[in-house]
C-alpha cells in the first residue's frame, strides 16, 4: 500500500506519520507538498498535525485552500482512506470533508499529554483491529481541540455511528460529548485530535496507535487490492 503524507507550511508531525507507515508497517510512503497537483498512484492519504500556515485566521482555514486539497477531496470521493490527525482533522473540518468545527480548549491552554480513548465504533476501516469499547492510550498535543457541532449534526453522527473515538475518564479540552474522532458517512475519512502516529512503538511509550494503521492496510488488502 502506498501512502501520501501531505506537507503544508507549518506541518511538524509529517515525519512521525511517515515513520509510522514506512518503518513500523513496512508500507510505501512519500511526502507530498501542498502545491502538488495530483495524488494519482497513492492508495491512502495522511494529513499530519502541526500548525499549517501558522494557524492564521483559524486552524486549517488557509490550508483548506491549498492546491492539494482538491486532490484530497477527489481521493475521498473515490473511497480512498483519508486520515487527518490534529491539524489534519482541523483541515478536514474546514474543507467540509467532515462536519463540525474546532474551538479553543476550554482551559485556553495548549495541552500535551497521553489520554485514554474509548473505541466507540470498531466496524470501520480504521478501527477493525480494536475491540468494541476498547480503552487505548494515545497522546494529544493541541490548543484548539474542542470539537463542536449543532444538535442536528450531533444526532446524525450518533445515528450513523460516526463517532469513532471519545475521551474516557477526563475530557481534556471540553469537546462536545467527549468526541475525539469522527468519520464521514461513507466511512473512509477519519479525523481525530489524538496522535496515533506517536504511539506505534513501546519505545515511544505505547503502541496502541499502530493498530489504526494496521487496520487501514488490512482493509485495503481485503478490498482495494482485490478489486484492482
N, C-alpha and C positions, 0 to 999 in steps of 0.2 A: 504494500500500500504506500502511496506517495502523498506526503503532506506538504501543504504550502503554509509557512509561518509568515504571516503578514507583518511587515515592519513599517510603522509610522514614525515620523519625527517625534521623539519623546518616549517611544516604546522602551521598556527596560526589562521585560520578562521574556523577550523573544529567545534568548539563549537557553533559558530554563525550559521553554516549550520545545525547542529543538532537541535538547538533551533528552527529554522525556521520551520522545518518539524515536529518535535516532539511536541513542546509546542504550536506553533501557529496554526498548521494544525491538530494536534492530530493523526498523522500517525506514524507508526513504524520506528525507525531509530537505526542504530548501527554503531559504529566506526569500521572500518576495517583497520588493519595495512598494511603497504606497502609490507610486505613479505608474506601476505596471499596467498593461492594457489587456492582459489575458491570464486566466487561470486554467486554461486547457491543459490537460495532461496530469492534473492533480486530482486525487481521489478524496481528500479531506482538507478542510480549510481551518486554520487555527489563528484566532485573533488574540494576541497576548496582552498582558497587563502593562501598566506604565502610566505615562502622562502625555498622551498624544496631543501634539500642538500646545503643550503646556497647560492643558485643561482650560484654555481661554474660552470665554462665553459660558460653556457648560462642559462637563466631562463628555468627550466623544462627539461634541457638536460640530467641530470643524473636520475631524477625521471622517465623519459621515459623508462629507462631500469629496473625499479623495477619489481619484480616478479608479482605484482598485475596487472600491465598494460596489460599483456597478457589476463587476465580475463576481463579487461575493454574493450579491443578490441573485445573480444568474445561477451560480452554483447551488445556492439554497433552493431555488425554484426547480432545479434539476434533481433534487433529492439527495445531493451530496451532504455528508455530515459537516456541519459548521459549529465550531466551539469557540465561544468568546468568554474569556476569563478576566474578571475585574474590569479594567478599562475596555477590554474587548466586549464584555457584557454591556457596558455603557454605550459603546458604539453600536451594538446590535439594537439597543433600545432607540437610539437616536435615528437609526436608519429605517426603523419600522419593521424590522425582521422579528422583533419580539415586542409585546405590548408593555406599557407602563413607563415609568421614569425613575431616575435616581435623585435623591436629595442628600443633603449633608447628614453625616452621622448625628444622632441626637445629642451626643456629647460635644459636638463641634470640634472633635479632636481626631487626628489620624490614629488608627488602631492597627497594630501589628502583633499578632499572637496566633496561637493554634486554637481552633474552636471545634466543638462537637457538632456534627451534622447528622440528621436523620435522612435516610434514603426513602423518600415518600412514594416513589414510583420506580420499580426496578424492571419495568417492562418497556424500556427504551433502548435504543442502540448505544446509549452512553452508560447505562446503569445495569445492564444484564448480568454483569459479573458480581454484583452486590446482592445481598439478600433484602427482601422487602422489610422496611423499617430498621435496617442495619444502622448502627451508630458508627460513624467513622470520624477520624481526626484529620482535619485539613487546615492549613494556615490561611489567615487573611492579612491583608495589608492595604487599607484604603481609608479615605477620608469622606467619600461620598458613596456609601454602600447601602443607604437607607431606601430600600425599594418601596415604590408606591404606585398604586393604580386605583381607578374608581371602582365602585362596588360592582357595577355590571361586568367589568373586566375580571375582577376577583372571582365572581360567581362562575364565569366562563372558565377561568383557569382551574378552579376546583372541579367543575363538572367534567372537563376534558382530561383531568389528571395531568395537567401541565406543570404543576408544582412538583419539581423533581427532588430538590433538596431544601430542608428547612433547618434553622438553627435549633439545637437541642440544649435545653438547660438554661443557657444565657443567650439572649439576643444582643449581640454586640453593638448594633447600630440603629436599632429602632425599626428595622424593616417590617413592613406590614405582614401580619400573620407569620412572622419569623421566616419569611421567604429568603432563601439563599441562592436558589437557582430554578429557572423555568425553561421549558421547551416551547417551540411553536406547535401549532395544531397538527402539522404533518410529522412531528417528532424527530426532525433531522437537524434542528437548530437549537443548541443549548447555550444559555447564558448563565454564568454563575459568578458570584463575587469571590468565594474562596479559591485558592490556587492549588489545584490537584497536581500541577507540574512541579510543585515544590514538595510533594510528598510521594516520591516514586522510588525511594531507596531508604532503608533503615539508617544509613549514614546521615540522611537529612532530617532524621527524627521520626520517620514513619514512611510507610509505603502504601497507605490507603488510597492515594490518588492514582496509583498505577492501574488499578482495576478499571478506572474510567477509560483510559486509553486502550487497555486490552479489550474492553467492550466494543469500542469503535472498530478496531481491527477485526475482531471476531464477526461482527455484523457485516462488515464489508466483504469478508471472505465468503460468508454464507449467502450473501445476497448479490452484491455488485459484481464480484469476481465470477460468480456462477453465471450471471446474466450477460457478462461481457462477451 
